Amino acid sequence: MLRLRHLRDDRGAAAVEFALVLPLLLLLVFGVMEFSRLYNVQISLSNAAREGARVMAIKNSPAAARAAAIVAAPSVTPAITGSQIFISPSPTCTAGSTVQVRITYDVALMTGWFGPNLTLTGTGAMRCGG
């Protein structure tokens, strides 16, 4: 009988421990999800900027470079717009010089713990072919 009473006394301990650990577990899970999503967008922006710089170095056309950068980041939602892409020097890319493409993108955060959005930047540079 003494043993049964001892088991009844420990019955709520697991619920209390779970209630204490749950906020930390949720913080960890949502933090990993948020970081993973932001990292994916950052990689996509860097790849898109590099592709835009490559097209600008080869074709010497800012419009073609912007279009290539937009197409190179299909996983970014909402899509990159031409106004978010900055090309320097513009409008021409002289042989031997370096062209730089910078994409600035505001990412809406899922949790809102660090504000409603975060600005990420992808940069790519290539030597102009002429």
Sequence and secondary structure as in RCSB ss.txt:
>XXXX:A:sequence
MLRLRHLRDDRGAAAVEFALVLPLLLLLVFGVMEFSRLYNVQISLSNAAREGARVMAIKNSPAAARAAAIVAAPS
VTPAITGSQIFISPSPTCTAGSTVQVRITYDVALMTGWFGPNLTLTGTGAMRCGG
>XXXX:A:secstr
 HHHHHHHHTTTHHHHHHHHHHHHHHHHHHHHHHHHHHHHHHHHHHHHHHHHHHHHHHH  HHHHHHHHHHT TT
SSS   GGGEEEES S   TTSEEEEEEEEEEE SS TT SEEEEEEEEEEE   
